[in-house]
Amino acid sequence: RYHFAENGEDVIIANLFNHKINGFYLDVGCYHPIRSSLTHLLHKKGWSGVNIDISEDSINLFKMARPRDKNINIGISNKIGEQFYFRSGHINQANSFKYYENTEKVKIQVTTLDEIIKKLEIKNIDFLNIDAEYKDFEVLQSISLNTVRPTLITIEDNDKYDITEIIKSDIYNYLIKKKLFLIFSNSLYKFLYR
């Protein structure tokens, strides 16, 4: 296959890092090691990183498919503690902190990206992907972009499709203040580059 992400975003990402062989990614809401993955092509190039998901079954898949990565079953938020998420299925993109009908309420530990970075002693992030199903802004706020500054961030900004909506969004304005600039947007992801 040429691409694995839903709309080929992984090809754009791989091309942006065309000459980097041993890069490092941090993937929040990683879901699946191959299907719909923004990091699979990078992993195939020799990259490694940290994969984080609220689904224990998703993380177990990552442990098998990407044993040299750190694979962590935890939620990411702007504070440390416990929260509930709503499970649509064991390995399902619709597992979310947002309530949906016909879901199972599951308690999970949550932490911040700063805590993950500190605990794993991460010094550099080439690519940060945030796909946290309506919790993306909270996840973004949990990393101090002063300590470790990713080269590229992709972040889902749900329900913001038109550029006039995007530039009014909390995510966009927060990142602009941090001197990160929008280089690409499609119906799912916003690509920001330092």
TIRO-2110 file (N, C-alpha, C; in Angstrom, 1 decimal):
// TIRO-2110
0.8, -1.2, 0.0, N, 1, A
0.0, 0.0, 0.0, CA, 1, A
0.9, 1.2, 0.0, C, 1, A
0.3, 2.2, -0.7, N, 2, A
1.1, 3.5, -0.7, CA, 2, A
0.9, 4.3, 0.5, C, 2, A
-0.3, 4.3, 1.1, N, 3, A
-0.6, 5.0, 2.4, CA, 3, A
-1.4, 4.2, 3.3, C, 3, A
-1.3, 4.5, 4.6, N, 4, A
-2.1, 3.8, 5.6, CA, 4, A
-3.1, 4.7, 6.3, C, 4, A
-2.8, 6.0, 6.4, N, 5, A
-3.8, 6.9, 7.0, CA, 5, A
-5.0, 7.0, 6.1, C, 5, A
-6.1, 7.5, 6.7, N, 6, A
-7.3, 7.5, 6.0, CA, 6, A
-7.3, 8.4, 4.8, C, 6, A
-6.6, 9.5, 4.8, N, 7, A
-6.6, 10.4, 3.6, CA, 7, A
-5.2, 10.6, 3.1, C, 7, A
-4.3, 9.7, 3.4, N, 8, A
-2.9, 9.8, 2.9, CA, 8, A
-2.0, 10.8, 3.6, C, 8, A
-2.5, 11.3, 4.8, N, 9, A
-1.7, 12.2, 5.6, CA, 9, A
-0.3, 11.7, 5.9, C, 9, A
-0.2, 10.4, 6.1, N, 10, A
1.1, 9.8, 6.4, CA, 10, A
2.1, 9.9, 5.3, C, 10, A
1.7, 10.0, 4.1, N, 11, A
2.6, 10.3, 3.0, CA, 11, A
3.2, 11.7, 3.0, C, 11, A
2.3, 12.6, 3.3, N, 12, A
2.8, 14.0, 3.5, CA, 12, A
3.8, 14.1, 4.6, C, 12, A
3.5, 13.4, 5.7, N, 13, A
4.4, 13.4, 6.9, CA, 13, A
5.8, 12.8, 6.5, C, 13, A
5.7, 11.6, 5.9, N, 14, A
6.9, 10.9, 5.5, CA, 14, A
7.8, 11.8, 4.5, C, 14, A
7.1, 12.5, 3.6, N, 15, A
7.8, 13.4, 2.7, CA, 15, A
8.4, 14.6, 3.4, C, 15, A
7.8, 15.1, 4.4, N, 16, A
8.3, 16.2, 5.2, CA, 16, A
9.6, 15.8, 5.9, C, 16, A
9.7, 14.5, 6.3, N, 17, A
10.9, 14.0, 6.9, CA, 17, A
11.6, 13.0, 6.0, C, 17, A
11.6, 13.3, 4.7, N, 18, A
12.2, 12.5, 3.7, CA, 18, A
13.6, 12.0, 4.0, C, 18, A
14.5, 12.9, 4.5, N, 19, A
15.9, 12.5, 4.7, CA, 19, A
16.2, 12.1, 6.1, C, 19, A
15.2, 12.0, 7.0, N, 20, A
15.5, 11.6, 8.4, CA, 20, A
15.2, 10.1, 8.6, C, 20, A
16.2, 9.4, 8.9, N, 21, A
16.0, 7.9, 9.0, CA, 21, A
15.7, 7.5, 10.4, C, 21, A
16.3, 8.0, 11.4, N, 22, A
16.2, 7.6, 12.8, CA, 22, A
15.4, 8.6, 13.6, C, 22, A
14.2, 9.0, 13.3, N, 23, A
13.5, 10.0, 14.0, CA, 23, A
12.7, 9.4, 15.2, C, 23, A
12.1, 10.3, 15.9, N, 24, A
11.3, 10.0, 17.1, CA, 24, A
9.9, 10.6, 17.0, C, 24, A
8.9, 9.8, 17.2, N, 25, A
7.5, 10.2, 17.2, CA, 25, A
6.8, 10.0, 18.6, C, 25, A
5.8, 10.8, 18.8, N, 26, A
5.0, 10.6, 20.0, CA, 26, A
3.6, 10.6, 19.5, C, 26, A
2.8, 9.5, 19.6, N, 27, A
1.5, 9.3, 19.0, CA, 27, A
0.5, 9.1, 20.0, C, 27, A
-0.3, 10.2, 20.3, N, 28, A
-1.4, 10.1, 21.3, CA, 28, A
-2.7, 9.8, 20.6, C, 28, A
-3.3, 8.7, 21.0, N, 29, A
-4.5, 8.2, 20.3, CA, 29, A
-4.1, 7.4, 19.2, C, 29, A
-3.1, 6.5, 19.4, N, 30, A
-2.5, 5.8, 18.3, CA, 30, A
-3.4, 4.8, 17.6, C, 30, A
-4.3, 4.2, 18.3, N, 31, A
-5.4, 3.3, 17.8, CA, 31, A
-4.9, 2.0, 17.2, C, 31, A
-4.1, 2.0, 16.1, N, 32, A
-3.7, 0.8, 15.5, CA, 32, A
-2.3, 1.0, 14.8, C, 32, A
-1.4, -0.1, 14.9, N, 33, A
-0.1, 0.1, 14.4, CA, 33, A
0.0, 0.3, 12.9, C, 33, A
-1.0, -0.1, 12.2, N, 34, A
-0.9, 0.0, 10.7, CA, 34, A
-2.2, 0.7, 10.2, C, 34, A
-3.3, 0.2, 10.5, N, 35, A
-4.6, 0.8, 9.9, CA, 35, A
-4.8, 2.3, 10.4, C, 35, A
-5.0, 3.2, 9.5, N, 36, A
-5.2, 4.6, 9.8, CA, 36, A
-4.1, 5.2, 10.6, C, 36, A
-2.9, 4.7, 10.5, N, 37, A
-1.7, 5.2, 11.3, CA, 37, A
-1.0, 6.3, 10.6, C, 37, A
-0.7, 7.3, 11.3, N, 38, A
0.2, 8.4, 10.8, CA, 38, A
1.6, 8.1, 11.0, C, 38, A
2.0, 7.1, 11.8, N, 39, A
3.4, 6.8, 12.1, CA, 39, A
3.9, 5.5, 11.5, C, 39, A
3.0, 4.7, 10.9, N, 40, A
3.5, 3.4, 10.3, CA, 40, A
4.6, 3.6, 9.3, C, 40, A
4.4, 4.5, 8.3, N, 41, A
5.5, 4.7, 7.3, CA, 41, A
6.8, 5.2, 8.0, C, 41, A
6.7, 6.0, 9.0, N, 42, A
7.9, 6.4, 9.7, CA, 42, A
8.6, 5.3, 10.4, C, 42, A
7.8, 4.4, 11.0, N, 43, A
8.3, 3.2, 11.7, CA, 43, A
9.0, 2.3, 10.7, C, 43, A
8.4, 2.2, 9.5, N, 44, A
9.0, 1.3, 8.5, CA, 44, A
10.4, 1.9, 8.0, C, 44, A
10.5, 3.2, 8.2, N, 45, A
11.8, 3.9, 7.8, CA, 45, A
12.9, 3.7, 8.9, C, 45, A
12.5, 3.2, 10.0, N, 46, A
13.5, 3.0, 11.1, CA, 46, A
13.3, 3.9, 12.3, C, 46, A
12.2, 4.7, 12.3, N, 47, A
11.9, 5.6, 13.4, CA, 47, A
11.4, 4.7, 14.6, C, 47, A
11.4, 5.3, 15.7, N, 48, A
10.8, 4.7, 16.9, CA, 48, A
10.1, 5.8, 17.7, C, 48, A
9.4, 5.4, 18.8, N, 49, A
8.8, 6.4, 19.6, CA, 49, A
7.9, 5.9, 20.7, C, 49, A
6.9, 6.7, 21.0, N, 50, A
6.0, 6.4, 22.1, CA, 50, A
4.6, 6.4, 21.5, C, 50, A
3.8, 5.3, 21.8, N, 51, A
2.4, 5.2, 21.3, CA, 51, A
1.5, 5.1, 22.5, C, 51, A
0.5, 6.0, 22.6, N, 52, A
-0.3, 6.1, 23.8, CA, 52, A
-1.8, 5.9, 23.3, C, 52, A
-2.6, 5.1, 24.0, N, 53, A
-4.0, 4.9, 23.7, CA, 53, A
-4.7, 4.5, 24.9, C, 53, A
-6.0, 4.9, 25.0, N, 54, A
-6.9, 4.5, 26.1, CA, 54, A
-7.3, 3.1, 26.0, C, 54, A
-7.2, 2.4, 24.9, N, 55, A
-7.6, 1.0, 24.7, CA, 55, A
-6.4, 0.1, 25.0, C, 55, A
-6.6, -0.7, 26.0, N, 56, A
-5.6, -1.7, 26.3, CA, 56, A
-5.3, -2.7, 25.2, C, 56, A
-6.4, -3.0, 24.4, N, 57, A
-6.2, -3.9, 23.3, CA, 57, A
-5.4, -3.3, 22.2, C, 57, A
-5.6, -2.0, 21.9, N, 58, A
-4.8, -1.3, 20.9, CA, 58, A
-3.3, -1.3, 21.3, C, 58, A
-3.1, -1.0, 22.6, N, 59, A
-1.7, -1.0, 23.1, CA, 59, A
-1.1, -2.4, 23.0, C, 59, A
-1.8, -3.5, 23.3, N, 60, A
-1.3, -4.8, 23.1, CA, 60, A
-0.9, -5.1, 21.7, C, 60, A
-1.7, -4.6, 20.7, N, 61, A
-1.3, -4.7, 19.3, CA, 61, A
0.0, -4.0, 19.0, C, 61, A
0.2, -2.8, 19.5, N, 62, A
1.4, -2.1, 19.4, CA, 62, A
2.6, -2.8, 20.0, C, 62, A
2.4, -3.5, 21.1, N, 63, A
3.5, -4.2, 21.8, CA, 63, A
4.0, -5.3, 20.9, C, 63, A
3.0, -6.0, 20.1, N, 64, A
3.4, -7.0, 19.2, CA, 64, A
4.1, -6.5, 17.9, C, 64, A
3.5, -5.4, 17.4, N, 65, A
3.9, -4.9, 16.1, CA, 65, A
5.1, -4.0, 16.2, C, 65, A
5.2, -3.3, 17.3, N, 66, A
6.3, -2.3, 17.5, CA, 66, A
7.0, -2.5, 18.8, C, 66, A
7.7, -3.6, 19.0, N, 67, A
8.3, -3.9, 20.3, CA, 67, A
9.5, -2.9, 20.7, C, 67, A
10.1, -2.2, 19.7, N, 68, A
11.1, -1.3, 20.1, CA, 68, A
10.6, 0.1, 20.6, C, 68, A
9.3, 0.3, 20.4, N, 69, A
8.6, 1.5, 20.9, CA, 69, A
8.2, 1.3, 22.3, C, 69, A
7.9, 2.4, 23.0, N, 70, A
7.2, 2.4, 24.3, CA, 70, A
5.7, 2.5, 24.0, C, 70, A
5.0, 1.6, 24.5, N, 71, A
3.5, 1.5, 24.2, CA, 71, A
2.8, 1.6, 25.5, C, 71, A
2.0, 2.6, 25.7, N, 72, A
1.4, 2.9, 27.0, CA, 72, A
-0.1, 3.0, 26.9, C, 72, A
-0.7, 2.3, 27.8, N, 73, A
-2.2, 2.3, 28.0, CA, 73, A
-2.6, 3.3, 29.1, C, 73, A
-2.8, 4.5, 28.7, N, 74, A
-3.2, 5.6, 29.6, CA, 74, A
-3.9, 6.7, 28.8, C, 74, A
-4.7, 7.5, 29.5, N, 75, A
-5.3, 8.7, 28.9, CA, 75, A
-4.4, 9.9, 29.1, C, 75, A
-4.4, 10.8, 28.2, N, 76, A
-3.6, 12.1, 28.3, CA, 76, A
-4.6, 13.2, 28.5, C, 76, A
-4.3, 14.0, 29.5, N, 77, A
-5.2, 15.2, 29.8, CA, 77, A
-4.3, 16.3, 30.2, C, 77, A
-4.9, 17.4, 30.6, N, 78, A
-4.1, 18.5, 31.1, CA, 78, A
-3.9, 18.5, 32.7, C, 78, A
-4.4, 17.3, 33.3, N, 79, A
-4.1, 17.1, 34.7, CA, 79, A
-4.0, 15.6, 34.9, C, 79, A
-3.4, 15.2, 36.0, N, 80, A
-3.1, 13.8, 36.4, CA, 80, A
-4.3, 13.3, 37.3, C, 80, A
-4.7, 12.1, 37.1, N, 81, A
-5.8, 11.5, 37.9, CA, 81, A
-6.4, 10.4, 37.2, C, 81, A
-7.8, 10.3, 37.4, N, 82, A
-8.6, 9.2, 36.8, CA, 82, A
-9.7, 9.9, 36.1, C, 82, A
-10.1, 9.3, 34.9, N, 83, A
-11.3, 9.8, 34.2, CA, 83, A
-12.0, 8.6, 33.6, C, 83, A
-13.1, 8.8, 33.1, N, 84, A
-13.9, 7.8, 32.4, CA, 84, A
-13.8, 8.0, 30.9, C, 84, A
-13.7, 7.0, 30.1, N, 85, A
-13.9, 7.1, 28.7, CA, 85, A
-15.0, 6.1, 28.2, C, 85, A
-15.4, 6.3, 27.0, N, 86, A
-16.6, 5.5, 26.5, CA, 86, A
-16.1, 4.6, 25.4, C, 86, A
-16.1, 3.3, 25.7, N, 87, A
-15.6, 2.3, 24.8, CA, 87, A
-16.7, 1.8, 23.8, C, 87, A
-16.4, 2.0, 22.5, N, 88, A
-17.3, 1.5, 21.5, CA, 88, A
-17.0, 0.1, 21.1, C, 88, A
-15.7, -0.3, 21.3, N, 89, A
-15.3, -1.6, 20.9, CA, 89, A
-13.8, -1.7, 21.4, C, 89, A
-13.3, -2.9, 21.5, N, 90, A
-12.0, -3.1, 22.0, CA, 90, A
-10.9, -2.4, 21.2, C, 90, A
-10.9, -2.5, 19.9, N, 91, A
-10.0, -1.7, 19.1, CA, 91, A
-10.9, -0.9, 18.1, C, 91, A
-11.1, 0.3, 18.5, N, 92, A
-12.1, 1.1, 17.8, CA, 92, A
-11.8, 2.6, 17.8, C, 92, A
-11.8, 3.2, 16.6, N, 93, A
-11.5, 4.6, 16.6, CA, 93, A
-12.5, 5.5, 17.3, C, 93, A
-13.6, 5.0, 17.6, N, 94, A
-14.7, 5.8, 18.3, CA, 94, A
-14.6, 5.7, 19.8, C, 94, A
-13.6, 5.0, 20.3, N, 95, A
-13.4, 5.0, 21.8, CA, 95, A
-13.0, 6.4, 22.1, C, 95, A
-13.7, 7.0, 23.1, N, 96, A
-13.6, 8.5, 23.3, CA, 96, A
-13.9, 8.9, 24.7, C, 96, A
-13.4, 10.0, 25.1, N, 97, A
-13.8, 10.6, 26.3, CA, 97, A
-15.2, 11.3, 26.2, C, 97, A
-15.6, 11.5, 25.0, N, 98, A
-16.9, 12.0, 24.7, CA, 98, A
-18.0, 10.9, 24.7, C, 98, A
-19.1, 11.2, 25.4, N, 99, A
-20.2, 10.1, 25.5, CA, 99, A
-20.8, 9.9, 24.2, C, 99, A
-21.0, 8.6, 23.8, N, 100, A
-21.8, 8.2, 22.7, CA, 100, A
-22.8, 7.1, 23.2, C, 100, A
-23.9, 7.0, 22.6, N, 101, A
-24.9, 5.9, 23.0, CA, 101, A
-24.3, 4.6, 22.7, C, 101, A
-24.7, 3.5, 23.4, N, 102, A
-24.3, 2.2, 23.2, CA, 102, A
-22.8, 2.0, 23.4, C, 102, A
-22.3, 2.7, 24.4, N, 103, A
-20.8, 2.5, 24.7, CA, 103, A
-20.7, 2.1, 26.2, C, 103, A
-19.6, 1.5, 26.5, N, 104, A
-19.3, 1.1, 27.9, CA, 104, A
-18.4, 2.1, 28.6, C, 104, A
-18.8, 2.5, 29.8, N, 105, A
-18.0, 3.5, 30.5, CA, 105, A
-16.9, 2.8, 31.2, C, 105, A
-15.6, 3.3, 31.0, N, 106, A
-14.4, 2.6, 31.5, CA, 106, A
-13.6, 3.6, 32.2, C, 106, A
-13.1, 3.3, 33.4, N, 107, A
-12.2, 4.2, 34.2, CA, 107, A
-10.8, 3.9, 33.7, C, 107, A
-10.1, 5.1, 33.6, N, 108, A
-8.7, 5.0, 33.2, CA, 108, A
-7.8, 6.0, 33.9, C, 108, A
-6.6, 5.7, 34.1, N, 109, A
-5.6, 6.7, 34.6, CA, 109, A
-5.3, 7.7, 33.5, C, 109, A
-5.2, 9.0, 33.9, N, 110, A
-4.7, 10.0, 32.9, CA, 110, A
-3.5, 10.7, 33.5, C, 110, A
-2.7, 11.2, 32.6, N, 111, A
-1.5, 12.0, 32.9, CA, 111, A
-1.3, 13.0, 31.9, C, 111, A
-0.3, 13.8, 32.0, N, 112, A
0.1, 14.8, 31.0, CA, 112, A
1.2, 14.4, 30.1, C, 112, A
1.3, 15.0, 29.0, N, 113, A
2.5, 14.7, 28.1, CA, 113, A
3.8, 15.1, 28.8, C, 113, A
3.7, 16.2, 29.5, N, 114, A
4.9, 16.6, 30.3, CA, 114, A
5.4, 15.5, 31.2, C, 114, A
4.5, 14.8, 31.9, N, 115, A
4.8, 13.7, 32.8, CA, 115, A
5.4, 12.5, 32.0, C, 115, A
4.8, 12.2, 30.9, N, 116, A
5.4, 11.1, 30.0, CA, 116, A
6.8, 11.5, 29.6, C, 116, A
7.0, 12.7, 29.1, N, 117, A
8.3, 13.2, 28.6, CA, 117, A
9.3, 13.1, 29.8, C, 117, A
8.9, 13.5, 30.9, N, 118, A
9.8, 13.5, 32.1, CA, 118, A
10.2, 12.1, 32.5, C, 118, A
9.1, 11.2, 32.6, N, 119, A
9.3, 9.9, 33.1, CA, 119, A
10.2, 9.0, 32.1, C, 119, A
10.0, 9.3, 30.8, N, 120, A
10.8, 8.5, 29.8, CA, 120, A
12.0, 9.2, 29.4, C, 120, A
12.3, 10.4, 30.0, N, 121, A
13.5, 11.2, 29.7, CA, 121, A
13.6, 11.5, 28.2, C, 121, A
12.5, 11.9, 27.6, N, 122, A
12.5, 12.3, 26.1, CA, 122, A
13.2, 13.7, 26.0, C, 122, A
14.1, 13.7, 25.1, N, 123, A
14.9, 15.0, 24.9, CA, 123, A
14.5, 15.7, 23.5, C, 123, A
13.9, 14.9, 22.6, N, 124, A
13.6, 15.4, 21.3, CA, 124, A
12.4, 14.7, 20.7, C, 124, A
11.5, 15.4, 20.1, N, 125, A
10.3, 14.8, 19.4, CA, 125, A
10.3, 15.4, 18.0, C, 125, A
10.5, 14.6, 17.0, N, 126, A
10.4, 15.1, 15.6, CA, 126, A
9.0, 15.2, 15.2, C, 126, A
8.1, 14.3, 15.6, N, 127, A
6.7, 14.3, 15.1, CA, 127, A
5.8, 14.0, 16.3, C, 127, A
4.9, 14.9, 16.6, N, 128, A
3.8, 14.7, 17.6, CA, 128, A
2.5, 14.6, 16.9, C, 128, A
1.8, 13.5, 17.1, N, 129, A
0.4, 13.3, 16.6, CA, 129, A
-0.5, 13.3, 17.8, C, 129, A
-1.6, 14.1, 17.7, N, 130, A
-2.6, 14.2, 18.7, CA, 130, A
-3.9, 13.9, 18.1, C, 130, A
-4.5, 12.7, 18.4, N, 131, A
-5.8, 12.3, 17.9, CA, 131, A
-6.6, 11.8, 19.1, C, 131, A
-7.1, 12.6, 19.9, N, 132, A
-7.7, 12.2, 21.2, CA, 132, A
-9.2, 12.4, 21.3, C, 132, A
-9.9, 12.4, 20.1, N, 133, A
-11.3, 12.4, 20.1, CA, 133, A
-12.0, 13.4, 21.0, C, 133, A
-11.9, 14.6, 20.6, N, 134, A
-12.6, 15.7, 21.3, CA, 134, A
-11.8, 16.2, 22.6, C, 134, A
-10.7, 15.6, 22.8, N, 135, A
-9.9, 16.0, 24.0, CA, 135, A
-8.5, 16.5, 23.5, C, 135, A
-8.4, 16.8, 22.2, N, 136, A
-7.2, 17.2, 21.6, CA, 136, A
-6.6, 18.5, 22.2, C, 136, A
-7.4, 19.5, 22.5, N, 137, A
-6.9, 20.7, 23.0, CA, 137, A
-6.3, 20.5, 24.4, C, 137, A
-7.0, 19.7, 25.3, N, 138, A
-6.5, 19.4, 26.6, CA, 138, A
-5.1, 18.7, 26.5, C, 138, A
-5.0, 17.7, 25.6, N, 139, A
-3.8, 17.0, 25.4, CA, 139, A
-2.7, 18.0, 25.0, C, 139, A
-3.0, 18.9, 24.1, N, 140, A
-2.0, 19.9, 23.6, CA, 140, A
-1.5, 20.8, 24.8, C, 140, A
-2.5, 21.1, 25.6, N, 141, A
-2.1, 22.0, 26.8, CA, 141, A
-1.3, 21.3, 27.8, C, 141, A
-1.2, 19.9, 27.7, N, 142, A
-0.4, 19.2, 28.7, CA, 142, A
1.1, 19.0, 28.4, C, 142, A
1.5, 19.6, 27.3, N, 143, A
2.9, 19.6, 26.9, CA, 143, A
3.4, 21.1, 26.9, C, 143, A
4.5, 21.3, 27.6, N, 144, A
5.1, 22.6, 27.7, CA, 144, A
5.8, 23.0, 26.4, C, 144, A
5.7, 23.0, 25.4, N, 145, A
6.4, 23.3, 24.1, CA, 145, A
7.7, 24.1, 24.3, C, 145, A
8.1, 24.5, 25.5, N, 146, A
9.3, 25.1, 25.8, CA, 146, A
10.4, 24.1, 26.1, C, 146, A
10.1, 23.0, 26.7, N, 147, A
11.1, 22.0, 27.1, CA, 147, A
11.5, 21.2, 25.9, C, 147, A
10.5, 20.5, 25.3, N, 148, A
10.7, 19.7, 24.2, CA, 148, A
9.7, 20.2, 23.1, C, 148, A
10.3, 20.7, 22.0, N, 149, A
9.5, 21.3, 20.9, CA, 149, A
9.5, 20.4, 19.7, C, 149, A
8.4, 19.8, 19.4, N, 150, A
8.3, 18.9, 18.2, CA, 150, A
8.5, 19.7, 16.9, C, 150, A
9.2, 19.1, 15.9, N, 151, A
9.4, 19.7, 14.6, CA, 151, A
8.0, 19.9, 13.9, C, 151, A
7.2, 18.8, 14.0, N, 152, A
5.9, 18.8, 13.3, CA, 152, A
4.9, 18.3, 14.3, C, 152, A
3.7, 18.9, 14.3, N, 153, A
2.6, 18.5, 15.1, CA, 153, A
1.4, 18.3, 14.1, C, 153, A
0.7, 17.2, 14.2, N, 154, A
-0.6, 17.0, 13.6, CA, 154, A
-1.6, 16.9, 14.8, C, 154, A
-2.7, 17.6, 14.6, N, 155, A
-3.7, 17.5, 15.7, CA, 155, A
-5.1, 17.6, 15.0, C, 155, A
-5.9, 16.7, 15.5, N, 156, A
-7.3, 16.7, 15.1, CA, 156, A
-8.0, 17.9, 15.7, C, 156, A
-8.7, 18.6, 14.9, N, 157, A
-9.5, 19.8, 15.4, CA, 157, A
-10.9, 19.5, 14.9, C, 157, A
-11.6, 18.7, 15.7, N, 158, A
-12.9, 18.2, 15.3, CA, 158, A
-13.9, 19.4, 14.9, C, 158, A
-14.6, 19.1, 13.8, N, 159, A
-15.6, 20.0, 13.3, CA, 159, A
-15.1, 21.4, 12.8, C, 159, A
-13.8, 21.5, 12.6, N, 160, A
-13.3, 22.7, 12.0, CA, 160, A
-12.7, 22.4, 10.6, C, 160, A
-13.5, 22.7, 9.6, N, 161, A
-13.1, 22.3, 8.2, CA, 161, A
-12.7, 23.5, 7.4, C, 161, A
-13.4, 24.6, 7.5, N, 162, A
-13.2, 25.8, 6.7, CA, 162, A
-12.1, 26.6, 7.3, C, 162, A
-11.3, 27.3, 6.6, N, 163, A
-10.2, 28.1, 7.1, CA, 163, A
-10.7, 29.2, 8.0, C, 163, A
-11.8, 29.7, 7.8, N, 164, A
-12.4, 30.8, 8.7, CA, 164, A
-12.7, 30.2, 10.0, C, 164, A
-13.1, 28.9, 10.1, N, 165, A
-13.4, 28.2, 11.4, CA, 165, A
-12.1, 27.9, 12.1, C, 165, A
-11.1, 27.4, 11.3, N, 166, A
-9.8, 27.0, 11.8, CA, 166, A
-9.1, 28.1, 12.5, C, 166, A
-9.1, 29.3, 11.9, N, 167, A
-8.3, 30.4, 12.5, CA, 167, A
-9.0, 31.0, 13.7, C, 167, A
-10.2, 30.6, 13.9, N, 168, A
-10.9, 31.0, 15.2, CA, 168, A
-10.8, 30.0, 16.3, C, 168, A
-10.3, 28.8, 16.0, N, 169, A
-10.3, 27.7, 16.9, CA, 169, A
-9.3, 27.9, 18.1, C, 169, A
-9.6, 27.4, 19.2, N, 170, A
-8.7, 27.4, 20.4, CA, 170, A
-7.3, 26.8, 20.1, C, 170, A
-7.4, 25.7, 19.4, N, 171, A
-6.1, 25.0, 19.0, CA, 171, A
-5.2, 25.9, 18.2, C, 171, A
-5.8, 26.4, 17.1, N, 172, A
-5.0, 27.2, 16.2, CA, 172, A
-4.4, 28.4, 16.9, C, 172, A
-5.2, 29.1, 17.6, N, 173, A
-4.7, 30.4, 18.3, CA, 173, A
-3.7, 30.1, 19.4, C, 173, A
-3.9, 29.0, 20.1, N, 174, A
-2.9, 28.5, 21.1, CA, 174, A
-1.5, 28.3, 20.4, C, 174, A
-1.5, 27.5, 19.3, N, 175, A
-0.3, 27.2, 18.6, CA, 175, A
0.4, 28.4, 18.0, C, 175, A
-0.4, 29.3, 17.4, N, 176, A
0.1, 30.5, 16.8, CA, 176, A
0.9, 31.3, 17.9, C, 176, A
0.3, 31.4, 19.1, N, 177, A
1.0, 32.1, 20.2, CA, 177, A
2.3, 31.4, 20.6, C, 177, A
2.4, 30.1, 20.3, N, 178, A
3.6, 29.3, 20.6, CA, 178, A
4.6, 29.3, 19.4, C, 178, A
4.3, 30.1, 18.4, N, 179, A
5.1, 30.3, 17.2, CA, 179, A
5.2, 29.0, 16.3, C, 179, A
4.0, 28.3, 16.3, N, 180, A
3.9, 27.2, 15.4, CA, 180, A
2.9, 27.6, 14.3, C, 180, A
3.1, 27.2, 13.1, N, 181, A
2.4, 27.8, 12.0, CA, 181, A
1.7, 26.7, 11.1, C, 181, A
0.5, 26.9, 10.7, N, 182, A
-0.3, 26.0, 9.9, CA, 182, A
0.3, 25.9, 8.5, C, 182, A
0.6, 24.6, 8.2, N, 183, A
1.2, 24.4, 6.8, CA, 183, A
0.2, 23.6, 5.9, C, 183, A
-0.7, 22.9, 6.6, N, 184, A
-1.6, 22.1, 5.8, CA, 184, A
-2.8, 21.8, 6.6, C, 184, A
-4.0, 21.6, 6.0, N, 185, A
-5.2, 21.2, 6.7, CA, 185, A
-6.1, 20.4, 5.8, C, 185, A
-6.6, 19.3, 6.3, N, 186, A
-7.7, 18.6, 5.6, CA, 186, A
-8.9, 18.4, 6.5, C, 186, A
-9.8, 17.6, 6.1, N, 187, A
-11.0, 17.5, 6.9, CA, 187, A
-10.7, 16.9, 8.3, C, 187, A
-9.6, 16.2, 8.6, N, 188, A
-9.3, 15.7, 9.9, CA, 188, A
-8.2, 16.4, 10.6, C, 188, A
-7.1, 16.6, 10.0, N, 189, A
-5.9, 17.0, 10.7, CA, 189, A
-5.4, 18.4, 10.3, C, 189, A
-4.8, 19.0, 11.2, N, 190, A
-4.1, 20.3, 11.0, CA, 190, A
-2.6, 20.0, 11.2, C, 190, A
-1.8, 20.4, 10.2, N, 191, A
-0.4, 20.2, 10.3, CA, 191, A
0.3, 21.5, 10.7, C, 191, A
1.0, 21.5, 11.8, N, 192, A
1.7, 22.7, 12.2, CA, 192, A
3.2, 22.5, 12.3, C, 192, A
4.0, 23.4, 11.9, N, 193, A
5.4, 23.3, 11.8, CA, 193, A
6.1, 24.4, 12.5, C, 193, A
7.2, 24.1, 13.2, N, 194, A
7.9, 25.1, 13.9, CA, 194, A
8.9, 25.8, 13.0, C, 194, A
END
